[in-house]
């Protein structure tokens, strides 16, 4: 879902209820400044009018929010939805949106490095102990953010991306990998390109690679040019 303003709040609530009644597993919204509602608040609206369907961001732009703020919003939404939130995060790709908002649009490796550090910090922030973290981009000292999420150790984390660096990082650190997130250039949304991306993840994930023949270990879906797959918990 784009979260666009073309629907009223009542229409969004009805859409979430309809998705739940049809048996969909997840109600997901995107993250852009222009022409849409704020994703976390929109998901809270969906949560207030449903009881089972899971609620996800597909995906948040990491550069739009400091991890300390995002951790608090994610934990709050997880608590208020009774443990139904899934946090989707990406490195950002829409340069024009950065320009319009007055945000620096760094090169791909720098945006990827921001994302990697943010994910490590988020996991510390979601933990039960006060968070201290000193990195290249973020510095947090003894921050004991509350509330903590209901889902432990944290809500399911999805990382979306198209380039090998982000996909390898997602394979190591995420619960769900989203493929081909970003601009639809000439070669990025073909099955051959998708197969190459899957192989990158499979190689990097190692023992975490899911068996897609079993619905108990793998959930996969394709929507709006994206495929996502759940990874096994390597501690299981």
C-alpha positions as CSV (number, residue, x, y, z in Angstrom):
1,X,0.0,0.0,0.0
2,X,1.3,3.4,-0.8
3,X,-0.4,5.2,2.1
4,X,-1.7,7.8,-0.4
5,X,-4.0,10.6,0.6
6,X,-6.5,9.4,-2.1
7,X,-8.2,7.3,0.7
8,X,-9.9,8.8,3.7
9,X,-9.1,7.4,7.2
10,X,-12.4,5.5,7.1
11,X,-11.4,4.0,3.7
12,X,-8.0,2.9,5.0
13,X,-9.6,1.3,8.0
14,X,-12.1,-0.5,5.8
15,X,-9.2,-1.6,3.5
16,X,-7.3,-3.1,6.4
17,X,-10.4,-4.9,7.6
18,X,-11.1,-6.2,4.1
19,X,-7.5,-7.5,3.9
20,X,-7.9,-9.3,7.2
21,X,-11.2,-10.8,6.3
22,X,-9.8,-12.2,3.0
23,X,-7.0,-14.0,5.0
24,X,-4.0,-11.8,4.1
25,X,-1.1,-12.2,6.5
26,X,0.4,-8.7,6.3
27,X,-0.8,-5.2,5.7
28,X,2.2,-3.2,4.5
29,X,2.7,0.5,3.7
30,X,5.5,2.5,2.0
31,X,7.5,5.5,3.2
32,X,7.6,8.7,1.1
33,X,7.3,12.4,2.0
34,X,4.9,13.3,-0.9
35,X,1.3,12.4,-1.3
36,X,0.9,9.9,1.5
37,X,0.1,9.5,5.2
38,X,2.9,8.9,7.7
39,X,3.4,5.1,7.6
40,X,3.6,4.4,11.3
41,X,0.5,6.4,12.1
42,X,-1.3,4.8,9.2
43,X,-0.4,1.3,10.5
44,X,-1.7,2.3,14.0
45,X,-5.0,3.2,12.3
46,X,-5.0,-0.2,10.7
47,X,-4.2,-1.8,14.1
48,X,-7.1,-0.1,15.7
49,X,-9.6,-1.6,13.3
50,X,-8.2,-5.2,13.0
51,X,-7.2,-7.9,15.4
52,X,-5.1,-10.5,13.5
53,X,-3.4,-9.2,10.4
54,X,0.3,-8.2,10.8
55,X,1.4,-4.6,10.1
56,X,4.6,-3.8,8.2
57,X,6.6,-1.0,6.7
58,X,7.7,-1.8,3.1
59,X,10.2,-0.1,3.7
60,X,11.1,2.8,5.8
61,X,13.9,5.0,4.4
62,X,16.7,4.8,7.1
63,X,17.8,8.3,6.4
64,X,14.5,9.8,7.3
65,X,14.6,8.9,11.1
66,X,17.3,8.6,13.7
67,X,17.4,5.0,15.1
68,X,16.6,6.2,18.6
69,X,13.4,7.7,17.4
70,X,12.6,4.8,15.1
71,X,13.1,2.3,17.9
72,X,10.7,4.1,20.1
73,X,8.1,4.4,17.4
74,X,8.5,0.8,16.4
75,X,8.3,-0.5,20.0
76,X,5.2,1.7,20.7
77,X,3.4,0.4,17.6
78,X,4.3,-3.2,18.5
79,X,2.9,-2.7,22.0
80,X,-0.3,-0.9,20.9
81,X,-0.9,-3.5,18.2
82,X,-0.3,-6.4,20.6
83,X,2.8,-7.7,18.9
84,X,1.8,-7.5,15.2
85,X,4.4,-5.0,13.9
86,X,7.1,-5.9,11.3
87,X,9.9,-3.3,10.7
88,X,10.9,-3.0,7.1
89,X,14.0,-0.8,6.5
90,X,16.0,0.2,3.5
91,X,19.0,2.5,2.6
92,X,16.9,4.9,0.5
93,X,17.0,5.5,-3.2
94,X,14.7,8.4,-4.4
95,X,17.2,11.2,-4.8
96,X,14.5,13.8,-5.8
97,X,12.7,13.2,-2.5
98,X,15.9,13.9,-0.6
99,X,16.5,17.1,-2.6
100,X,12.9,18.3,-1.9
101,X,13.3,17.6,1.8
102,X,16.7,19.2,2.1
103,X,18.4,16.0,3.0
104,X,21.9,15.0,1.8
105,X,21.7,12.2,-0.7
106,X,25.0,10.3,-0.2
107,X,26.5,7.8,-2.5
108,X,25.3,4.2,-2.4
109,X,28.1,2.8,-0.2
110,X,27.6,5.6,2.4
111,X,23.8,5.1,2.5
112,X,24.4,1.3,2.9
113,X,26.9,2.0,5.7
114,X,24.3,4.2,7.4
115,X,21.8,1.4,7.2
116,X,24.2,-1.2,8.6
117,X,25.0,0.9,11.6
118,X,21.4,1.8,12.2
119,X,20.4,-1.8,12.3
120,X,23.1,-2.7,14.8
121,X,22.0,0.3,16.9
122,X,18.3,-0.6,16.7
123,X,19.0,-4.1,18.0
124,X,20.8,-2.6,21.0
125,X,18.0,-0.1,21.6
126,X,15.4,-3.0,21.6
127,X,17.3,-4.9,24.2
128,X,16.5,-4.9,27.9
129,X,19.6,-3.0,29.0
130,X,20.4,0.7,28.6
131,X,21.8,1.3,25.1
132,X,25.3,2.6,24.6
133,X,26.7,2.7,21.0
134,X,29.5,4.7,19.5
135,X,29.7,4.4,15.7
136,X,30.7,6.4,12.6
137,X,27.3,8.0,12.2
138,X,25.4,7.5,15.5
139,X,26.3,8.0,19.1
140,X,23.9,6.9,21.9
141,X,24.9,6.8,25.6
142,X,23.0,4.9,28.3
143,X,19.6,5.4,26.6
144,X,17.0,3.2,28.3
145,X,14.2,3.7,25.8
146,X,10.7,2.7,26.8
147,X,8.4,0.9,26.0
148,X,10.1,-2.2,24.8
149,X,8.5,-4.2,22.0
150,X,6.3,-7.1,22.8
151,X,8.0,-9.3,20.3
152,X,11.4,-10.4,21.6
153,X,14.2,-9.8,21.0
154,X,12.6,-7.3,18.6
155,X,9.9,-7.1,15.9
156,X,10.7,-9.1,12.8
157,X,13.2,-7.1,10.8
158,X,13.0,-6.8,7.0
159,X,15.8,-5.3,5.0
160,X,15.0,-4.3,1.4
161,X,17.5,-3.8,-1.3
162,X,18.8,-4.5,-4.7
163,X,22.6,-4.2,-4.5
164,X,24.8,-7.0,-3.4
165,X,26.2,-5.2,-0.3
166,X,22.7,-4.6,1.2
167,X,21.5,-8.0,0.2
168,X,24.4,-9.7,1.9
169,X,23.9,-7.6,5.0
170,X,20.2,-8.5,5.0
171,X,21.0,-12.2,4.7
172,X,23.2,-11.9,7.9
173,X,21.1,-9.6,10.0
174,X,17.4,-9.6,8.9
175,X,14.5,-11.9,9.5
176,X,13.1,-11.1,6.1
177,X,14.8,-10.0,2.9
178,X,13.0,-7.8,0.4
179,X,14.4,-8.0,-3.1
180,X,14.5,-5.3,-5.7
181,X,13.5,-2.4,-3.6
182,X,14.1,0.9,-5.4
183,X,13.9,2.4,-8.9
184,X,12.8,0.1,-11.7
185,X,15.7,0.5,-14.1
186,X,15.9,-1.4,-17.4
187,X,17.5,-4.6,-15.9
188,X,16.6,-4.6,-12.2
189,X,13.2,-6.3,-12.4
190,X,13.7,-9.3,-14.6
191,X,13.6,-12.9,-13.3
192,X,17.3,-13.3,-14.2
193,X,18.1,-10.3,-12.0
194,X,16.0,-11.7,-9.3
195,X,17.7,-15.1,-9.5
196,X,21.1,-13.4,-9.1
197,X,19.9,-11.5,-6.1
198,X,18.5,-14.7,-4.5
199,X,21.9,-16.4,-5.0
200,X,23.7,-13.5,-3.3
201,X,21.4,-13.9,-0.3
202,X,21.6,-17.7,-0.3
203,X,25.4,-17.6,-0.3
204,X,25.6,-14.9,2.4
205,X,22.9,-16.5,4.6
206,X,24.6,-19.9,4.9
207,X,22.6,-22.0,7.4
208,X,20.0,-19.3,7.7
209,X,18.8,-19.9,4.1
210,X,15.2,-21.0,4.1
211,X,13.7,-24.1,2.6
212,X,11.0,-22.6,0.4
213,X,9.3,-26.0,0.1
214,X,8.0,-25.7,3.6
215,X,5.5,-23.0,4.6
216,X,6.7,-23.5,8.2
217,X,10.1,-22.2,7.5
218,X,9.6,-19.8,4.6
219,X,7.0,-17.1,3.7
220,X,7.4,-15.5,0.3
221,X,5.3,-13.1,-1.6
222,X,5.5,-10.9,-4.7
223,X,3.9,-7.5,-4.9
224,X,4.6,-4.4,-6.9
225,X,7.8,-5.8,-8.3
226,X,9.2,-7.0,-5.0
227,X,9.8,-10.5,-3.6
228,X,10.4,-11.1,0.0
229,X,11.5,-14.2,1.9
230,X,11.8,-15.1,5.5
231,X,15.1,-16.4,6.8
232,X,15.5,-19.0,9.4
233,X,16.5,-18.1,12.9
234,X,20.1,-19.4,13.1
235,X,19.5,-20.1,16.8
236,X,16.6,-22.5,16.1
